[in-house]
Amino acid sequence: MSFERAKSHPNPASPSAIGQELLQLFGVPVNVLTRGALPRKLRATVLAEALPA
């Protein structure tokens, strides 16, 4: 898959697509990371503050 195609047809559940939806909703860039992608120093704090969906 080419980069251009991935940008025009992203997986709706991908972090990139979710980030784009949040940008449109909030009007500010939002970083969306998977649990494993969180920096180790921040992981425990972020997960402790996360609210269940």
C-alpha positions as CSV (number, residue, x, y, z in Angstrom):
1,M,0.0,0.0,0.0
2,S,1.4,3.4,-0.9
3,F,1.6,6.2,1.6
4,E,-0.8,8.3,-0.5
5,R,-3.4,5.6,-0.6
6,A,-3.1,5.0,3.1
7,K,-3.7,8.7,3.7
8,S,-6.8,8.8,1.5
9,H,-8.3,5.5,2.8
10,P,-7.1,5.0,6.4
11,N,-8.4,2.2,8.5
12,P,-11.2,3.9,10.6
13,A,-9.9,2.3,13.8
14,S,-6.3,3.2,13.2
15,P,-4.6,5.7,15.6
16,S,-4.1,8.0,12.6
17,A,-7.8,8.0,11.6
18,I,-8.8,8.5,15.3
19,G,-6.4,11.4,15.6
20,Q,-7.9,13.0,12.5
21,E,-11.5,12.6,13.9
22,L,-10.4,14.2,17.2
23,L,-8.7,17.0,15.4
24,Q,-11.9,17.8,13.6
25,L,-13.9,17.5,16.8
26,F,-11.6,19.5,19.1
27,G,-9.8,21.7,16.6
28,V,-6.4,20.9,18.0
29,P,-4.0,18.1,17.1
30,V,-4.3,15.0,19.3
31,N,-1.7,12.2,19.6
32,V,-3.2,8.8,19.6
33,L,-1.0,6.0,20.8
34,T,-1.5,2.3,21.6
35,R,-0.7,1.2,25.1
36,G,2.6,-0.3,24.0
37,A,3.6,2.9,22.2
38,L,3.4,5.0,25.3
39,P,6.8,6.1,26.7
40,R,7.6,3.8,29.6
41,K,8.0,6.8,32.0
42,L,4.4,8.0,31.2
43,R,2.6,4.7,30.8
44,A,1.5,4.1,34.4
45,T,0.3,7.6,34.8
46,V,-1.6,7.8,31.6
47,L,-3.2,4.4,32.1
48,A,-4.2,5.3,35.7
49,E,-5.9,8.4,34.5
50,A,-7.6,6.8,31.5
51,L,-11.4,6.5,31.6
52,P,-13.1,3.4,30.3
53,A,-15.0,3.8,27.1
